[in-house]
Amino acid sequence: MAQDFGISRETLYKYLKLEEAI
């Protein structure tokens, strides 16, 4: 499902964690 959007859930979680870290 998420792959259809070109983004995997793991990538989303990593992105969110990076934003929180900044």
Summary of the structure (lengths in Angstrom):
residues: 22
radius of gyration: 9.4
end to end distance: 28.9
largest distance: 28.9
contacts: 33
relative contact order: 0.18
helix: 77%
strand: 0%
